[in-house]
Amino acid sequence: MPPISEAQARSLKAGDEVAISGVIYTARDMAHKRLCAAIDAGERLPFELEGAIIYFVGPTPARPGKVIGAAGPTTSARMDAFSPKLIARGMRAMIGKGYRSSEVRESLKKYGAVHLSALGGAGALLSRHIVSAEIIAYGDLGAEAVRKLQVVDFPATVAYDSLGNSVYRER
């Protein structure tokens, strides 16, 4: 699936279930802040944003013989201040849990992107879909470092689509 084109993102509708196979990237609050600061400074990012999927996760350490520990989604709203800037530069999907701000939802519509929701509290189960994990940036952030993940049939649901529809009741 990834990288995702704008047309592919626009074809997804709120409530659609997806199984992602391919490369996705991890980033939480501090990594988002650094990515946006790099954009503002005109610096090169550690991965290509165009068509990218970012998973809001801070995985636990891997047990012996495993590629990653529990890898459940974190609250998406914490990335709301940063997501519009990343969406404007080509990020096509994010994976997290919970509501998104009106600014994020407007960016999804304007640029043709989606927000996906993964099952909260199921980090151990979700980690079974991650076949490789490599820190590619901001290693000093520990669990919040940017990782490149190879996933197979990673389950998610389209929570907000590019038409402004949502699986959530509006607050």
N, C-alpha and C positions, 0 to 999 in steps of 0.2 A: 504493500500500500504506500508507505512513504518513499520518496517525497510525494506530497499531494499537490495536484494542480488546483488552481482556482475553480475550474469547472467541476472537478471531483468534489471539492469542499461544498460548492453550491448545490450539488446534487443530493447531499445528505440532508435529511429532515429530522427535526426534533422527534425523539423516540426511536429512531433507527438504532439497531444494535450492530456493532462492527467488531471484527476480529482483526486486529492489526498485526501484520507480519512485516518485519523490516527494521530499520534503524529509527529509534526515537532518542531524544535527549532529555536529561533530567535537569531541572533548575528550580530552586525555591527562592525565597525572598532576597537573600544577599546576592545570589548569583544573578537574579533579575536586575538588581540595582547595578551590578558591575557591567552586565551586558548593555544596559541603557547608557551608562556612563561612557562605555567604549564607543557606542554609536554617536553620542554627543561629541566625543573627542575625535571622531573620524578614524578610529582605530579598527583594525580587522577583528572580526569576531572569531571565537574558537570553532565555530561550525557555521555552515551556510543556513541562513534563516529561510530562504525561499523554499517553500514547500515543507518546511520542518514541522514536526510534532514535538512539543515540549511537555513532559510529564512532571507535574508538581509533586515531587517525592524526595524524601531524605531517607534512603534505605538504611536498615540496620546492617551491622557487619555480617559478612558471609560466614556461615559455619563451615567447618572443614568439608571439602568436596563440593561445595556449592559456589555459584558464581556471584551470588548476592544474598543478602538477608531479606527479611520482610520488606516489602516495597509497596505499601499502601499509599493512596493519594492523600495529600494534605489540602487544607482549606484554600480554595481558589481565590477567594476575595482578597487574600493577602498579596496577591500579584496584580490586583486591579490597577494600581498606579503605574505599572510598567507594561502591562499587556498591550494597550493600544499602540505604543511605539513599536513593539515587536511585530504586531499584526500588520502595521503599515509597511513594514519592511519584508513582508512575505511569509511570516509564520502562518501556517494554514490551520493548525489544530493545537489545542491544549488539552491535557487530561488532568482532572482534579476532582474536587467534590464541592458541592454547594453552589450558592448563588453568585452571579457576576453583576457588576455595576452597570448602570445604563451606558456609561462611556465605553465599556468593553463590548456590550451588545451592539452599540452603534458601529464600532470598529469592525465587528464580525460582518455586519450587513454591508458596510462600505467597501471592505476589501475582500470579501468572499472567504470567510474562515468560519470555523466551528469550535465550540467548546464541548469536550467530551467528559463524561462522568464515569469514574471507575468506582467500584464498590468499596466504600470506606469500611475499615475494620477487617479487611480480608487481605492484608499485606502478605501473609505467608502463602496464601493461595495464588495471588497475582504474581509473586516471585517465580512461580513454576513456569510462567510464560516468558521469562527472561533467560536467554541462553548464553549471553555474554554481557559483561559490563566492564567499561574502561573509563577511568577518570581522564578527561581531556582538558579541563581548565579549572582554575581556582581550587586546587587541592587543599589549600590552607583552610577552606571552609568545612572540611571533614565530610559529614553526611550530606551537606548542602553543596558539595562540589558538583560541577557539571560533568555528567557521565554520558557516554555514548552507549546505549543499550541496543542489543539485537533481541527482538521479541518475536515470538511465534504465537499467533492466534490470541493476542492480548485482548481481553474482552472489555468493551466500553459501550456506552450509550450516548448518542448525541443529545446533550442537555440543552444547548442553544444552537440554533442553526443560523444560516446567513440571511434568512428571511425575517428574523426577529422572533421566531417561535421558540417556545421553551417547554420542557417537561415539568417545570416547576410552576406552582401557583405564584403569580406575581405578588410581591409584598406591597 
